[in-house]
Amino acid sequence: MAGRAALVPGALLCALLWAAAGAGPGDNPAPGAFGHVYRGAVNISAERVYAFAYRSEPGQVDAVRVYVNSSSENLRYPVLFVVRQQKGVLSWQVPLIFRGLYQRTYNYQEVSRTLCPSEPTPETRPSDQIIFVDVTSMAPFNIAYELLVTRLENFQLETNKAFNFTASPSQPQYFLYKFPQDVDSVIINVVSDAAYPCSVVSVQDIVCPVYDLDHNVEFNGVYQSMTKQAAITVQRKDFPGEQFFVVFVIKPEDYACGGSVPSSIHGNVNRTWNLQRTKNLQVTIVPSIKKSVYVQAMFFSFLSFFSFYLGSVVVAFVHYIRVQRKASAGRLSPEHGSGMMTSSHPISASTPEGSSYGAIDESSSSGGRQLSSPERRPPAGSDTDSSVEEESDFDTMPEIESDKNIIRTKVFLYLSDLSRKDRRIVSKKYKIYFWNIITIAVFYALPVIQLVITYQTVVNVTGNQDICYYNFLCAHPLGVLSAFNNILSNVGHMMLGFLFLLIVLRRDILHRRAMEMKDIYTLDYGIPKHFGLFYAMGIALMMEGVLSACYHVCPNYSNFQFDTSFMYMIAGLCMLKLYQTRHPDINASAYSAYASFAVVISLAVLGVVFGKNDMWFWVIFSMIHVLASLALSTQIYYMGRFKIGFLSFPLTDMGIFRRAVMVLYTDCIQQCSRPMYMDRMVLLIVGNLVNWSFAIFGLLYRPRDFASYILGIFICNLLLYLAFYIIMKLRSSEKLLPIPMFCIVATAVVWAAALYFFFQTLSSWEETPAESREKNRPCILLGFFDDHDVWHFLSAAALFFSFLVLLTLDDDLDTVRRDKIPVF
């Protein structure tokens, strides 16, 4: 080793030993030599003291390691080793005892410890150091021992240079690292070919004593458990001395890393001797990213999604120019941008006066009475909140109740049959989705933010990096945040969610202007414009970004639902919106929809808690899943008008059973053999097969990631319904305009890319922290973002395009009468 300290001359050594011992000539310490094995025996009346002296060169850190062993297995009278240094004392006993689970003990007769190194002095001359090793025992008989003291040649780790070594529970290791002048942050990479024995990697300040045993390694600094891989990011600002110790401890048991407790030896259930748990490790310290990379990553994140804003402005401007040109030619109203009909379409004389918007023939309904005259209607654009309007809702009239039963059981339904309610009341119904999701978001997000701040504080104060499941090979801290890159990558959800709200707001404003300028009957064209669900979808996308960022502040088993709760709601809202498009009068209310989402989230939590090994949970969940699918299918097939009439009869009526059999025959067997609504039946059969397949798969394989399993069910059902909708749309000779066609293609491409990165698992809170770190990978984008961050970017864009598909899919119907638009 370059600059190795020289041995102290003999005369000076004797003087130093005499002065340091402070004792008479009868109990002088014996001069010791580095690298020499000393053998002896001690008892209650005989102890041994060894003195080792050396000289340190200026600016050099010298470390000494002491190896001891004893053949005695007598735990009542262990051999005690006390090492006295200039500024500290270190002591241990042999046999050295480690305690495990269930009062299990592990005893080692061979121990080696690294002494706290001497601090480099600012003096220009060499300094003399001396170490005393006391060997004692309270045994009334002799106990043999061996002692070896050596100088460490490779105590200081170097940047970008791998160093290999071995460690065991009774022979921990630690090394020194000093920050180079141009490095502000480093990553300590530790790897091993073997997963076990379980180990702990700790970073501690230059303070003596160094905590390097299993029972005290967690007392100071930052630490991680480890199987095959560990990584700790260390910043210069956290260590005023610009240097630190890297400590490696091997645990006596593997349960902390996911392993099992080893079997006992010597027939003693609770006591194990000299268990061989040596582990080969390699440590490499590499510089982390510079501050300029943080700036580049922030610019990349915001500019990437700001380009969506620019693209939307360009599309809106081009659309505005085209509309103005057509309007100047007298072909189209300037408000066509909201999806309104052309002004040249006349109003059919067959339009009944009683329809609020949309029309059906008198012959198709027995309840087609005039409810109000056009002359007495309020202006089309008014949205007053009078109770009179709400009480005049179509559903409150008994005549119309029977009318709905007749209309919704027609073989061929058109949009006019299912859009008969007053537009203002229906719009208010759907706006409840928007206001309710804002309320849910506020009450959900506030405790979430408080909780994750507490988690991050606990991590920073305790130094326990096993609390949070980061990708430690690509976790870039900023301020108090340990993985700022995982939080920054969620900005796309928030920016694109807000952009979607702006797009919906523009359409809403143009729609309101068109209603103010046109007669009420011109609203008999196109899909009814209700924007409440779209607003709710935009808020849900923004909240997905907020809660995903909160989850990634400290991802773990206790807060997994933060990352998926609003994904369930997004999938559910998209299905509701798709169904509402052609069934505006019979869609689910906001209260029942959000209550259903709450049940799903509750099931997700129960699944994570009980779904790993409990078969009873999967049986109950599969039954609920299948029954819910059948119940929902029944409601969809019968347009919400299915009733089991025989249940209203008393059980004493013996004819109830005959009626029950007739209902089951006519509504189930006969409908399945000769379905009245063939298209709906095909969709529901395929949908039930998919859901039953999910239920069987879950029952057989019991996937550990239950939250993703539930999300997969939602997404598959949404994709199935969307595919059915598009196929039926094309079958009905409807067109796909360029913008929705582009959005569909973009959605498919971006989702495919996003899912590729989603399945690149980088961590898993379903496993132990040490096992999760085996999946960690380096950054792949700008040296700042990992695969999961790319998933965040792409999934935000994919959700945005998905929302645009739902928003623009039926723009081709804006000039088509509702009594010509089929329902499917």
Solvent accessible surface area in square Angstrom, and as a share of the most:
residue,aa,sasa,rsa
1,M,107,0.48
2,A,100,0.77
3,G,48,0.46
4,R,133,0.49
5,A,7,0.05
6,A,53,0.41
7,L,126,0.63
8,V,13,0.07
9,P,74,0.46
10,G,49,0.47
11,A,88,0.68
12,L,65,0.32
13,L,31,0.15
14,C,80,0.48
15,A,60,0.46
16,L,52,0.26
17,L,9,0.04
18,W,121,0.43
19,A,81,0.62
20,A,47,0.36
21,A,28,0.22
22,G,71,0.69
23,A,35,0.27
24,G,37,0.35
25,P,99,0.62
26,G,84,0.81
27,D,95,0.49
28,N,69,0.35
29,P,10,0.06
30,A,48,0.37
31,P,77,0.49
32,G,15,0.14
33,A,53,0.41
34,F,38,0.16
35,G,50,0.48
36,H,98,0.44
37,V,55,0.31
38,Y,36,0.14
39,R,170,0.62
40,G,25,0.24
41,A,32,0.25
42,V,0,0.00
43,N,27,0.14
44,I,104,0.53
45,S,105,0.68
46,A,30,0.23
47,E,101,0.45
48,R,103,0.38
49,V,37,0.21
50,Y,16,0.06
51,A,0,0.00
52,F,0,0.00
53,A,9,0.07
54,Y,6,0.02
55,R,60,0.22
56,S,6,0.04
57,E,55,0.25
58,P,54,0.34
59,G,52,0.50
60,Q,24,0.11
61,V,17,0.10
62,D,6,0.03
63,A,2,0.02
64,V,3,0.02
65,R,3,0.01
66,V,0,0.00
67,Y,70,0.27
68,V,2,0.01
69,N,48,0.25
70,S,3,0.02
71,S,91,0.59
72,S,21,0.14
73,E,96,0.43
74,N,49,0.25
75,L,49,0.25
76,R,194,0.71
77,Y,53,0.20
78,P,23,0.14
79,V,0,0.00
80,L,67,0.33
81,F,0,0.00
82,V,41,0.24
83,V,0,0.00
84,R,85,0.31
85,Q,46,0.21
86,Q,138,0.61
87,K,159,0.67
88,G,28,0.27
89,V,98,0.56
90,L,29,0.15
91,S,66,0.43
92,W,16,0.06
93,Q,50,0.22
94,V,0,0.00
95,P,0,0.00
96,L,15,0.07
97,I,50,0.26
98,F,6,0.03
99,R,168,0.61
100,G,22,0.21
101,L,57,0.28
102,Y,172,0.65
103,Q,146,0.65
104,R,34,0.13
105,T,18,0.11
106,Y,1,0.00
107,N,0,0.00
108,Y,13,0.05
109,Q,23,0.10
110,E,91,0.41
111,V,0,0.00
112,S,0,0.00
113,R,7,0.03
114,T,4,0.02
115,L,1,0.01
116,C,17,0.10
117,P,13,0.08
118,S,23,0.15
119,E,107,0.48
120,P,51,0.32
121,T,47,0.27
122,P,134,0.84
123,E,88,0.39
124,T,122,0.71
125,R,175,0.64
126,P,62,0.39
127,S,21,0.14
128,D,59,0.30
129,Q,23,0.10
130,I,38,0.19
131,I,4,0.02
132,F,13,0.05
133,V,0,0.00
134,D,23,0.12
135,V,0,0.00
136,T,35,0.20
137,S,5,0.03
138,M,126,0.56
139,A,0,0.00
140,P,93,0.58
141,F,93,0.39
142,N,101,0.52
143,I,4,0.02
144,A,56,0.43
145,Y,4,0.02
146,E,52,0.23
147,L,1,0.01
148,L,43,0.21
149,V,0,0.00
150,T,32,0.19
151,R,27,0.10
152,L,35,0.17
153,E,72,0.32
154,N,92,0.47
155,F,4,0.02
156,Q,83,0.37
157,L,12,0.06
158,E,100,0.45
159,T,40,0.23
160,N,98,0.50
161,K,120,0.51
162,A,48,0.37
163,F,51,0.21
164,N,99,0.51
165,F,20,0.08
166,T,66,0.39
167,A,3,0.02
168,S,13,0.08
169,P,1,0.01
170,S,3,0.02
171,Q,49,0.22
172,P,1,0.01
173,Q,30,0.13
174,Y,2,0.01
175,F,9,0.04
176,L,2,0.01
177,Y,1,0.00
178,K,65,0.28
179,F,12,0.05
180,P,43,0.27
181,Q,164,0.73
182,D,108,0.56
183,V,15,0.08
184,D,84,0.43
185,S,19,0.12
186,V,0,0.00
187,I,20,0.10
188,I,1,0.00
189,N,38,0.20
190,V,0,0.00
191,V,62,0.36
192,S,13,0.09
193,D,145,0.75
194,A,51,0.40
195,A,23,0.18
196,Y,84,0.32
197,P,14,0.09
198,C,0,0.00
199,S,1,0.01
200,V,5,0.03
201,V,1,0.00
202,S,0,0.00
203,V,1,0.01
204,Q,2,0.01
205,D,50,0.26
206,I,44,0.22
207,V,81,0.47
208,C,60,0.36
209,P,73,0.46
210,V,12,0.07
211,Y,63,0.24
212,D,2,0.01
213,L,11,0.06
214,D,25,0.13
215,H,122,0.54
216,N,22,0.11
217,V,1,0.00
218,E,89,0.40
219,F,139,0.58
220,N,46,0.23
221,G,27,0.26
222,V,46,0.26
223,Y,18,0.07
224,Q,0,0.00
225,S,6,0.04
226,M,0,0.00
227,T,0,0.00
228,K,88,0.37
229,Q,33,0.15
230,A,1,0.01
231,A,1,0.01
232,I,2,0.01
233,T,31,0.18
234,V,8,0.04
235,Q,37,0.16
236,R,36,0.13
237,K,140,0.59
238,D,80,0.42
239,F,21,0.09
240,P,122,0.77
241,G,50,0.48
242,E,69,0.31
243,Q,32,0.14
244,F,0,0.00
245,F,1,0.00
246,V,0,0.00
247,V,0,0.00
248,F,1,0.00
249,V,0,0.00
250,I,0,0.00
251,K,24,0.10
252,P,4,0.03
253,E,2,0.01
254,D,16,0.08
255,Y,98,0.37
256,A,35,0.27
257,C,0,0.00
258,G,37,0.36
259,G,21,0.20
260,S,91,0.59
261,V,44,0.25
262,P,30,0.19
263,S,94,0.60
264,S,40,0.26
265,I,62,0.31
266,H,134,0.60
267,G,76,0.73
268,N,62,0.32
269,V,101,0.58
270,N,72,0.37
271,R,99,0.36
272,T,2,0.01
273,W,27,0.10
274,N,54,0.28
275,L,32,0.16
276,Q,153,0.68
277,R,19,0.07
278,T,81,0.47
279,K,4,0.02
280,N,104,0.53
281,L,5,0.02
282,Q,61,0.27
283,V,1,0.01
284,T,29,0.17
285,I,2,0.01
286,V,39,0.23
287,P,55,0.35
288,S,20,0.13
289,I,39,0.20
290,K,135,0.57
291,K,159,0.67
292,S,60,0.39
293,V,29,0.17
294,Y,30,0.11
295,V,78,0.45
296,Q,101,0.45
297,A,0,0.00
298,M,62,0.28
299,F,125,0.52
300,F,74,0.31
301,S,0,0.00
302,F,96,0.40
303,L,107,0.53
304,S,39,0.25
305,F,7,0.03
306,F,96,0.40
307,S,57,0.36
308,F,48,0.20
309,Y,38,0.14
310,L,98,0.49
311,G,34,0.33
312,S,27,0.17
313,V,96,0.55
314,V,90,0.52
315,V,77,0.44
316,A,32,0.25
317,F,128,0.53
318,V,77,0.44
319,H,56,0.25
320,Y,117,0.44
321,I,54,0.27
322,R,136,0.49
323,V,8,0.04
324,Q,62,0.28
325,R,171,0.62
326,K,66,0.28
327,A,23,0.18
328,S,99,0.64
329,A,69,0.53
330,G,66,0.64
331,R,157,0.57
332,L,15,0.08
333,S,14,0.09
334,P,68,0.42
335,E,20,0.09
336,H,44,0.19
337,G,8,0.07
338,S,1,0.01
339,G,7,0.06
340,M,11,0.05
341,M,4,0.02
342,T,26,0.15
343,S,74,0.48
344,S,93,0.60
345,H,68,0.30
346,P,105,0.66
347,I,67,0.34
348,S,42,0.27
349,A,112,0.87
350,S,77,0.50
351,T,20,0.12
352,P,24,0.15
353,E,86,0.39
354,G,11,0.11
355,S,9,0.06
356,S,16,0.10
357,Y,4,0.02
358,G,1,0.01
359,A,6,0.04
360,I,13,0.07
361,D,82,0.43
362,E,108,0.49
363,S,110,0.71
364,S,25,0.16
365,S,12,0.08
366,S,79,0.51
367,G,3,0.02
368,G,28,0.27
369,R,143,0.52
370,Q,105,0.47
371,L,62,0.31
372,S,43,0.28
373,S,22,0.15
374,P,40,0.25
375,E,149,0.67
376,R,201,0.73
377,R,48,0.17
378,P,52,0.33
379,P,100,0.63
380,A,18,0.14
381,G,15,0.15
382,S,27,0.17
383,D,42,0.22
384,T,66,0.39
385,D,116,0.60
386,S,47,0.30
387,S,71,0.46
388,V,109,0.62
389,E,22,0.10
390,E,90,0.40
391,E,123,0.55
392,S,71,0.46
393,D,25,0.13
394,F,10,0.04
395,D,49,0.25
396,T,83,0.48
397,M,64,0.29
398,P,107,0.67
399,E,71,0.32
400,I,2,0.01
401,E,62,0.28
402,S,58,0.38
403,D,0,0.00
404,K,21,0.09
405,N,62,0.32
406,I,77,0.39
407,I,2,0.01
408,R,13,0.05
409,T,62,0.36
410,K,54,0.23
411,V,78,0.45
412,F,154,0.64
413,L,8,0.04
414,Y,83,0.32
415,L,0,0.00
416,S,2,0.01
417,D,8,0.04
418,L,1,0.00
419,S,0,0.00
420,R,22,0.08
421,K,18,0.08
422,D,20,0.10
423,R,24,0.09
424,R,23,0.09
425,I,20,0.10
426,V,2,0.01
427,S,12,0.08
428,K,37,0.16
429,K,50,0.21
430,Y,1,0.00
431,K,62,0.26
432,I,53,0.27
433,Y,0,0.00
434,F,38,0.16
435,W,154,0.54
436,N,33,0.17
437,I,0,0.00
438,I,52,0.27
439,T,71,0.42
440,I,56,0.28
441,A,6,0.05
442,V,76,0.44
443,F,151,0.63
444,Y,53,0.20
445,A,10,0.08
446,L,113,0.56
447,P,75,0.47
448,V,6,0.04
449,I,66,0.33
450,Q,127,0.56
451,L,69,0.34
452,V,3,0.02
453,I,103,0.52
454,T,71,0.41
455,Y,44,0.17
456,Q,6,0.02
457,T,68,0.40
458,V,58,0.33
459,V,7,0.04
460,N,76,0.39
461,V,118,0.68
462,T,64,0.37
463,G,4,0.04
464,N,37,0.19
465,Q,31,0.14
466,D,32,0.17
467,I,40,0.20
468,C,1,0.00
469,Y,26,0.10
470,Y,6,0.02
471,N,7,0.04
472,F,11,0.05
473,L,28,0.14
474,C,0,0.00
475,A,7,0.06
476,H,5,0.02
477,P,21,0.13
478,L,73,0.36
479,G,59,0.57
480,V,106,0.61
481,L,47,0.23
482,S,26,0.17
483,A,1,0.01
484,F,25,0.10
485,N,0,0.00
486,N,8,0.04
487,I,31,0.15
488,L,15,0.07
489,S,0,0.00
490,N,0,0.00
491,V,15,0.08
492,G,0,0.00
493,H,6,0.03
494,M,56,0.25
495,M,33,0.15
496,L,0,0.00
497,G,0,0.00
498,F,97,0.40
499,L,7,0.04
500,F,0,0.00
501,L,23,0.12
502,L,74,0.37
503,I,34,0.17
504,V,0,0.00
505,L,81,0.40
506,R,83,0.30
507,R,31,0.11
508,D,13,0.07
509,I,69,0.35
510,L,30,0.15
511,H,9,0.04
512,R,73,0.27
513,R,131,0.48
514,A,0,0.00
515,M,4,0.02
516,E,123,0.55
517,M,130,0.58
518,K,37,0.16
519,D,86,0.44
520,I,33,0.17
521,Y,42,0.16
522,T,24,0.14
523,L,8,0.04
524,D,3,0.02
525,Y,15,0.06
526,G,1,0.01
527,I,15,0.08
528,P,9,0.06
529,K,32,0.14
530,H,5,0.02
531,F,19,0.08
532,G,2,0.02
533,L,0,0.00
534,F,12,0.05
535,Y,33,0.12
536,A,0,0.00
537,M,0,0.00
538,G,0,0.00
539,I,25,0.13
540,A,0,0.00
541,L,0,0.00
542,M,50,0.22
543,M,23,0.10
544,E,8,0.04
545,G,0,0.00
546,V,40,0.23
547,L,0,0.00
548,S,2,0.01
549,A,11,0.09
550,C,11,0.07
551,Y,20,0.07
552,H,10,0.04
553,V,17,0.10
554,C,0,0.00
555,P,8,0.05
556,N,9,0.04
557,Y,86,0.33
558,S,62,0.40
559,N,0,0.00
560,F,12,0.05
561,Q,38,0.17
562,F,12,0.05
563,D,29,0.15
564,T,21,0.12
565,S,0,0.00
566,F,1,0.00
567,M,18,0.08
568,Y,2,0.01
569,M,6,0.03
570,I,3,0.02
571,A,5,0.04
572,G,4,0.04
573,L,0,0.00
574,C,3,0.02
575,M,44,0.20
576,L,31,0.16
577,K,13,0.05
578,L,4,0.02
579,Y,30,0.12
580,Q,4,0.02
581,T,16,0.09
582,R,0,0.00
583,H,4,0.02
584,P,2,0.01
585,D,8,0.04
586,I,31,0.16
587,N,10,0.05
588,A,41,0.32
589,S,43,0.28
590,A,2,0.02
591,Y,140,0.53
592,S,55,0.35
593,A,7,0.05
594,Y,17,0.07
595,A,56,0.44
596,S,61,0.39
597,F,14,0.06
598,A,54,0.42
599,V,88,0.50
600,V,26,0.15
601,I,30,0.15
602,S,59,0.38
603,L,32,0.16
604,A,1,0.01
605,V,52,0.30
606,L,79,0.39
607,G,1,0.01
608,V,2,0.01
609,V,73,0.42
610,F,77,0.32
611,G,2,0.02
612,K,67,0.29
613,N,125,0.64
614,D,47,0.24
615,M,88,0.39
616,W,135,0.47
617,F,10,0.04
618,W,1,0.00
619,V,59,0.34
620,I,86,0.43
621,F,9,0.04
622,S,10,0.06
623,M,112,0.50
624,I,78,0.40
625,H,17,0.08
626,V,42,0.24
627,L,110,0.55
628,A,56,0.43
629,S,15,0.10
630,L,79,0.39
631,A,60,0.46
632,L,112,0.56
633,S,16,0.10
634,T,41,0.24
635,Q,80,0.35
636,I,41,0.21
637,Y,9,0.03
638,Y,37,0.14
639,M,1,0.00
640,G,36,0.35
641,R,41,0.15
642,F,47,0.19
643,K,149,0.63
644,I,70,0.35
645,G,41,0.40
646,F,30,0.12
647,L,121,0.60
648,S,99,0.64
649,F,87,0.36
650,P,83,0.52
651,L,147,0.73
652,T,119,0.69
653,D,49,0.25
654,M,144,0.64
655,G,9,0.09
656,I,10,0.05
657,F,125,0.52
658,R,166,0.60
659,R,74,0.27
660,A,17,0.13
661,V,96,0.55
662,M,106,0.47
663,V,34,0.20
664,L,103,0.51
665,Y,100,0.38
666,T,49,0.29
667,D,41,0.21
668,C,58,0.35
669,I,111,0.57
670,Q,60,0.26
671,Q,26,0.12
672,C,91,0.55
673,S,75,0.48
674,R,162,0.59
675,P,24,0.15
676,M,84,0.37
677,Y,14,0.05
678,M,111,0.50
679,D,45,0.23
680,R,16,0.06
681,M,23,0.10
682,V,76,0.44
683,L,20,0.10
684,L,18,0.09
685,I,89,0.45
686,V,60,0.34
687,G,11,0.11
688,N,14,0.07
689,L,99,0.49
690,V,43,0.25
691,N,12,0.06
692,W,90,0.31
693,S,66,0.43
694,F,42,0.17
695,A,4,0.03
696,I,101,0.51
697,F,95,0.40
698,G,0,0.00
699,L,54,0.27
700,L,122,0.61
701,Y,150,0.57
702,R,82,0.30
703,P,31,0.20
704,R,125,0.46
705,D,57,0.29
706,F,1,0.00
707,A,3,0.03
708,S,38,0.24
709,Y,16,0.06
710,I,7,0.04
711,L,22,0.11
712,G,21,0.21
713,I,15,0.08
714,F,29,0.12
715,I,52,0.26
716,C,50,0.30
717,N,32,0.16
718,L,29,0.15
719,L,100,0.50
720,L,42,0.21
721,Y,30,0.12
722,L,34,0.17
723,A,47,0.36
724,F,23,0.10
725,Y,2,0.01
726,I,27,0.14
727,I,100,0.51
728,M,14,0.06
729,K,0,0.00
730,L,93,0.46
731,R,163,0.59
732,S,39,0.25
733,S,103,0.67
734,E,19,0.08
735,K,133,0.56
736,L,34,0.17
737,L,59,0.29
738,P,109,0.68
739,I,80,0.40
740,P,2,0.01
741,M,83,0.37
742,F,127,0.53
743,C,3,0.02
744,I,40,0.20
745,V,81,0.46
746,A,14,0.11
747,T,18,0.10
748,A,63,0.49
749,V,95,0.55
750,V,25,0.15
751,W,43,0.15
752,A,66,0.51
753,A,41,0.32
754,A,0,0.00
755,L,72,0.36
756,Y,132,0.50
757,F,43,0.18
758,F,63,0.26
759,F,142,0.59
760,Q,39,0.17
761,T,65,0.38
762,L,10,0.05
763,S,34,0.22
764,S,20,0.13
765,W,35,0.12
766,E,27,0.12
767,E,45,0.20
768,T,32,0.19
769,P,24,0.15
770,A,0,0.00
771,E,44,0.20
772,S,2,0.02
773,R,3,0.01
774,E,70,0.31
775,K,64,0.27
776,N,10,0.05
777,R,101,0.37
778,P,88,0.55
779,C,31,0.18
780,I,90,0.46
781,L,51,0.25
782,L,80,0.40
783,G,39,0.38
784,F,0,0.00
785,F,0,0.00
786,D,1,0.00
787,D,10,0.05
788,H,46,0.21
789,D,0,0.00
790,V,17,0.10
791,W,31,0.11
792,H,5,0.02
793,F,18,0.08
794,L,45,0.22
795,S,3,0.02
796,A,0,0.00
797,A,9,0.07
798,A,0,0.00
799,L,10,0.05
800,F,4,0.02
801,F,27,0.11
802,S,22,0.14
803,F,0,0.00
804,L,23,0.12
805,V,3,0.01
806,L,22,0.11
807,L,12,0.06
808,T,8,0.05
809,L,4,0.02
810,D,14,0.07
811,D,29,0.15
812,D,20,0.11
813,L,6,0.03
814,D,6,0.03
815,T,44,0.26
816,V,48,0.28
817,R,34,0.12
818,R,10,0.04
819,D,42,0.22
820,K,135,0.57
821,I,1,0.01
822,P,35,0.22
823,V,18,0.10
824,F,12,0.05
